[in-house]
Structures are given as C-alpha cells and as structure tokens.
C-alpha cells in the first residue's frame, strides 16, 4: 500500500511536467559544461561554480513549474513595480563599475535590469489579458509606455545588451497581442534603410571626432568596428577578429575537444562568457554547430508549441514571448561572435558562464513548464 501511495504521489507530481522541454534544456546545459571545461581550463573553480549555478537554475525552474498561472498573473504587477523601483534606485545611487551604473547593493550586489527580462513579458501579458476581446489601438500605446519606462532606465545606465533584450521581450508580447503589420512593416523598412545608410557612409561617419546623437562613444565604436573591425585590430576590433578566426579555423569537424589553439593561446577574450560560442566552434566545427543549432531550434519549437496550445490569452502571450527571448539571446550572441552584429554583451543561453543570467533563464523555462502543466492538467 505504501509503495502504491508513493508511486501515485510521484505520478501526480509529474502530471503535466514537460519532459521534452526538460530533456532539451538538460542537453544544452551538458553541452555548455563541455565547452566551459575547455574555455576555463586555466580558471580553477569556474566549472564547479557553473554546476552550482545550474543546480540553482534547476531549483528555480522546478519551483516555478509547479506555480499555477493564476499566481503568475497575480505577481506580474508587483514584480514589474519592484523592478522599476530598483532601476530608479540604480539611477540615483547605484554602484559604478567600468563606467556603467548597473548594480545595487542591498546587502548583496544585484543587477535589477535582469528582473525586467521576466517581469516585462509578465506585465504586458497581464495587461492584455485584462483587455481580452476589447483590445483597441490605444491599448498598444499604453503597452509601449509600460515597455518604454524600464527600457529607458536601462539604456541610461548604459546597458545596451540588456536594454535590447527587455525591449524585444516586450515587443514580442505586443506583436502576439495583435499589433498590425501595417505598423510593423514600415518600422522594419526604416531599420533596413538606416542600416543601408550606415554601411554606405561608414568611411565618413566613423571618422575620429564625428559624434552620433543618442549613442554613447563606446556604442558608436562598436557599430563602427562591426562595419570594419580591421580599423582597430588591437583595440575595439580585437574581439570580433579573433572570434571569427576561431570559428573559421574549426572547419567541418573542429580541432577536437581541448585542442583549440585560439582558445588555449588566450586569443579569444571573455571566452567563458560572451564568446563561448567561438570556443565551441573551434573545437567542434560545423558539425558541432549544426547540433547546437538543432538543440536551440527544438527548444524554440517546443516553446512555440506550448504557446499555441496554452489555454488562456495570458499564457499564450507569455509563452510566446519567453520562447522568442531564447531565440533573441542565441541569435544576438552568435551574431556578435560571428561578426554580423555589434558586440553588446549578451551571453549564449544555457551555455555561457554566469549566475544571474542562468537563474533568469531558469525562471523562463519554469514558466513554460507551468503553462504546459496547466494545459495537461486541464486535459486530464
């Protein structure tokens, strides 16, 4: 009788737990540990620290996975409010490191902008859920204001990478809520024209002494380095040039695990964090990259499947936005390491070394698990 009761309890606990998603996440974590071991072989303690970060991320993921979506709705507004309040506190008396004011000491040092990666889609999904069936054009304006406040505070720190991720997370919710293509296509057209002008006039706009509006100097340098990294091969362009060399030198099959010359001769900067994709590419080559891309595609497809089958508007918007956040993370990181996007300090999800980012991503996976579990519980 006791055995039956235990088995029944376990089955009840696992009801709705999304096993395919859990397997994909596990395989990505395992791939990250393999790459990190090589990247941080001369950095004692990094792999052990990352394993602890992964365990913490899994713990957060499991706790949130068993939260009902109704509870997620209830915490959306308080979490957003706390996040904005902390960002204001950062602007007033945050810690300054490397010229940026991004951290806050509250007994321990935290980076409040990380909170917004999850609280922003939560808040906007809650907002549109409250207006389900009667969403008007004015509601999209209000949503953009809700989005613009934290993005503006993050950009002021300055933190372009996190600001873009928070902006993308909010825009995904707004798009899934029904934003018309009549608005989206003109904005995309403006973006294409702006990029074309940057490329066409790169020689003039990147001259010394030419200042761009809005962007900080270091952000301007990153864009100019993207257009032509050889203009400063030992300075701003060093990251991009060395990572491109590492990716290309991997060839089809790679140089082999622990045998990457660019990696172990210290040519790749930030090799255990933002540039871990260059380490992985050099050692596992095109075939390894194909496997990694397949895992990310499976993660994205599974997330979109969960979103498409979610029972409420709130769940659909939230699941869709969080899934595309993973896409944005991976696309931006691989793009900047490959030299097709500026270097903005975005980690490769579930692979790069880090604590706060892993916990944030664990929260996102946990939310997808929660939405999937709710759907399965309704079906059973």
VENBEL-V983278 format. One record per residue. N is the residue number from 1. RES is the residue in one letter. BURIAL is + if it has 24 or more other C-alpha atoms within 12 Angstrom, else -. Layout:
N,RES,BURIAL
N,RES,BURIAL
This chain:
1,X,-
2,X,-
3,X,-
4,X,-
5,X,-
6,X,-
7,X,-
8,X,-
9,X,-
10,X,-
11,X,-
12,X,-
13,X,-
14,X,-
15,X,+
16,X,+
17,X,+
18,X,+
19,X,-
20,X,+
21,X,+
22,X,+
23,X,-
24,X,+
25,X,+
26,X,+
27,X,-
28,X,+
29,X,+
30,X,-
31,X,+
32,X,+
33,X,+
34,X,+
35,X,+
36,X,+
37,X,+
38,X,+
39,X,+
40,X,+
41,X,+
42,X,-
43,X,-
44,X,-
45,X,-
46,X,+
47,X,+
48,X,-
49,X,-
50,X,+
51,X,+
52,X,-
53,X,+
54,X,+
55,X,-
56,X,+
57,X,+
58,X,+
59,X,-
60,X,+
61,X,+
62,X,+
63,X,-
64,X,+
65,X,+
66,X,+
67,X,+
68,X,+
69,X,+
70,X,-
71,X,-
72,X,+
73,X,+
74,X,-
75,X,-
76,X,+
77,X,+
78,X,-
79,X,+
80,X,+
81,X,-
82,X,-
83,X,+
84,X,+
85,X,-
86,X,+
87,X,+
88,X,+
89,X,+
90,X,+
91,X,+
92,X,-
93,X,-
94,X,+
95,X,+
96,X,-
97,X,-
98,X,-
99,X,-
100,X,-
101,X,+
102,X,+
103,X,+
104,X,+
105,X,-
106,X,-
107,X,-
108,X,-
109,X,-
110,X,+
111,X,+
112,X,+
113,X,+
114,X,+
115,X,+
116,X,+
117,X,+
118,X,+
119,X,+
120,X,+
121,X,+
122,X,+
123,X,+
124,X,+
125,X,+
126,X,+
127,X,+
128,X,+
129,X,+
130,X,-
131,X,-
132,X,-
133,X,-
134,X,-
135,X,-
136,X,-
137,X,-
138,X,-
139,X,+
140,X,+
141,X,-
142,X,-
143,X,+
144,X,+
145,X,-
146,X,+
147,X,+
148,X,+
149,X,+
150,X,+
151,X,+
152,X,+
153,X,+
154,X,+
155,X,+
156,X,+
157,X,+
158,X,+
159,X,+
160,X,+
161,X,+
162,X,+
163,X,+
164,X,+
165,X,+
166,X,+
167,X,+
168,X,+
169,X,+
170,X,+
171,X,+
172,X,+
173,X,+
174,X,+
175,X,+
176,X,+
177,X,+
178,X,+
179,X,+
180,X,-
181,X,-
182,X,-
183,X,-
184,X,-
185,X,-
186,X,-
187,X,-
188,X,-
189,X,-
190,X,-
191,X,-
192,X,-
193,X,-
194,X,-
195,X,-
196,X,-
197,X,-
198,X,-
199,X,-
200,X,-
201,X,-
202,X,+
203,X,-
204,X,-
205,X,-
206,X,+
207,X,-
208,X,-
209,X,-
210,X,-
211,X,-
212,X,-
213,X,-
214,X,-
215,X,-
216,X,-
217,X,-
218,X,+
219,X,+
220,X,+
221,X,+
222,X,+
223,X,+
224,X,+
225,X,+
226,X,+
227,X,+
228,X,+
229,X,+
230,X,-
231,X,+
232,X,-
233,X,-
234,X,-
235,X,-
236,X,+
237,X,+
238,X,+
239,X,+
240,X,+
241,X,+
242,X,+
243,X,+
244,X,+
245,X,+
246,X,+
247,X,+
248,X,+
249,X,+
250,X,+
251,X,-
252,X,-
253,X,-
254,X,+
255,X,+
256,X,+
257,X,+
258,X,+
259,X,+
260,X,+
261,X,+
262,X,+
263,X,+
264,X,+
265,X,-
266,X,-
267,X,+
268,X,+
269,X,+
270,X,+
271,X,+
272,X,+
273,X,+
274,X,+
275,X,+
276,X,+
277,X,+
278,X,+
279,X,+
280,X,+
281,X,+
282,X,+
283,X,+
284,X,+
285,X,+
286,X,+
287,X,-
288,X,+
289,X,+
290,X,-
291,X,-
292,X,+
293,X,+
294,X,-
295,X,+
296,X,+
297,X,+
298,X,+
299,X,+
300,X,+
301,X,-
302,X,+
303,X,+
304,X,+
305,X,+
306,X,+
307,X,+
308,X,+
309,X,+
310,X,+
311,X,+
312,X,+
313,X,+
314,X,+
315,X,+
316,X,+
317,X,+
318,X,+
319,X,+
320,X,+
321,X,+
322,X,+
323,X,+
324,X,+
325,X,+
326,X,+
327,X,+
328,X,+
329,X,+
330,X,+
331,X,+
332,X,+
333,X,+
334,X,+
335,X,+
336,X,+
337,X,+
338,X,+
339,X,+
340,X,+
341,X,+
342,X,+
343,X,+
344,X,+
345,X,+
346,X,+
347,X,+
348,X,+
349,X,+
350,X,+
351,X,+
352,X,+
353,X,+
354,X,+
355,X,+
356,X,+
357,X,+
358,X,+
359,X,+
360,X,+
361,X,+
362,X,+
363,X,+
364,X,+
365,X,+
366,X,+
367,X,+
368,X,+
369,X,+
370,X,+
371,X,+
372,X,+
373,X,+
374,X,+
375,X,+
376,X,-
377,X,-
378,X,-
379,X,-
380,X,-
